[in-house]
Amino acid sequence: MSATVELTKENFDQTVTDNEFVLIDFWAEWCGPCKQFAPVYEKAAEDNPDLVFGKVDTEAQPELAQAFGIQSIPTLMIVRDQVAVFAQPGALPEAALTDVIGQARKLDMDQVRQQIAEQQAQQAQQAQQAQQQGGQGA
């Protein structure tokens, strides 16, 4: 049995919602680097049985690839508490993948959520200022 889960538009949201730590490999059958990365990803899945390792076949699930703006494959994405905390194209060597997983495990998600909230507040403030400036010139 494979240690990875095939993600589709039918089970994607559920998987990300039900699990606090999900790794996602965006790949395709015709992609050479994807095939090289597959055994590395499978091994990492076996080494980290407490995490969910998902795979998205971008040929079969173009909507998911599009939703995440996947431009090149393979792309590895890590989602914690429904927040994408890592996304990087390219086949990672085993040591790099292990390192990335370790870093993502150590993240303080309260801090991450706070940073996101601050960014969103800043963007809202900038939009409001731009609106006010636009209104004065009329």
C-alpha positions in Angstrom: 0.0 0.0 0.0 1.2 3.5 -0.8 2.0 5.9 2.0 0.7 8.7 -0.1 -2.9 9.8 -0.8 -4.2 10.6 -4.3 -5.8 14.1 -3.9 -8.7 15.1 -6.2 -11.0 18.0 -6.2 -13.5 15.7 -4.5 -11.3 14.9 -1.4 -8.9 17.8 -1.4 -10.8 20.3 0.9 -11.7 17.5 3.3 -8.2 16.2 3.5 -6.7 19.7 4.2 -9.5 20.5 6.7 -9.3 17.2 8.6 -5.5 17.1 9.0 -3.4 19.8 10.6 -0.3 18.9 8.5 -0.6 18.0 4.8 2.2 17.8 2.2 1.1 18.0 -1.4 3.2 16.9 -4.4 1.9 18.4 -7.7 3.1 16.1 -10.4 2.3 14.6 -13.8 2.9 11.2 -15.5 5.0 12.8 -18.4 7.2 14.8 -16.1 10.8 13.3 -15.7 11.7 15.2 -12.5 8.4 14.2 -11.0 9.3 10.5 -11.5 12.7 11.1 -9.9 11.1 12.8 -6.9 8.3 10.2 -6.4 10.5 7.6 -4.5 12.0 10.4 -2.3 8.5 11.6 -1.5 7.2 8.0 -0.8 10.2 7.4 1.6 9.5 10.6 3.4 5.8 9.6 3.7 7.0 6.2 5.3 9.4 8.1 7.6 6.7 10.5 8.8 3.6 8.3 9.4 2.0 11.0 11.5 1.8 13.4 8.5 -0.5 13.2 5.5 1.4 13.0 2.1 -0.9 13.8 -0.8 -0.3 13.8 -4.5 -2.1 15.8 -7.1 -1.9 14.6 -10.7 -2.0 18.0 -12.5 -3.2 16.3 -15.7 -6.2 14.7 -14.0 -6.9 17.6 -11.6 -6.2 20.8 -13.6 -8.6 22.8 -11.4 -6.5 22.1 -8.3 -3.3 23.0 -10.1 -4.9 26.2 -11.4 -6.4 27.1 -7.9 -2.9 27.0 -6.4 -1.2 28.8 -9.4 1.1 25.8 -10.1 3.4 26.9 -12.9 5.9 24.1 -12.9 6.1 20.6 -11.6 7.0 18.9 -9.4 5.9 21.5 -6.9 5.8 20.7 -3.2 3.4 22.5 -0.9 3.0 22.1 2.8 -0.3 23.1 4.4 -0.6 23.5 8.2 -3.9 24.3 9.8 -5.3 25.1 6.4 -2.5 27.7 5.7 0.1 27.1 2.9 3.4 27.5 4.8 5.7 26.3 2.0 5.5 26.0 -1.7 8.5 25.4 -4.0 8.8 24.0 -7.5 11.5 21.5 -8.3 12.4 17.9 -7.2 14.0 18.2 -3.7 16.8 15.8 -2.8 16.0 13.6 0.3 18.0 15.7 2.7 16.3 18.9 1.6 12.9 17.4 1.9 13.7 16.1 5.4 14.9 19.6 6.3 11.8 21.3 4.9 9.5 18.9 6.8 11.5 19.6 10.0 11.2 23.3 9.6 7.5 23.1 8.9 7.0 20.9 12.0 8.7 23.6 14.2 6.6 26.5 12.9 4.6 28.3 15.5 1.2 28.4 13.8 -0.1 31.1 16.1 2.8 33.3 14.9 2.1 32.4 11.3 -1.6 33.3 11.6 -0.7 36.6 13.3 1.6 37.5 10.4 -1.1 36.7 7.9 -3.6 38.8 9.9 -1.1 41.7 10.0 -0.5 41.4 6.2 -4.2 41.4 5.5 -4.8 44.4 7.8 -2.0 46.2 6.1 -3.4 45.5 2.6 -6.9 46.6 3.7 -5.4 49.8 5.1 -3.5 50.5 1.9 -6.6 49.9 -0.2 -8.6 52.3 2.1 -5.9 55.0 1.7 -5.8 54.5 -2.1 -9.6 54.9 -2.1 -9.5 58.1 -0.1 -6.8 59.6 -2.3 -8.7 58.7 -5.4 -11.8 60.3 -4.0 -10.1 63.6 -3.2 -8.9 64.2 -6.8 -12.4 64.0 -8.3 
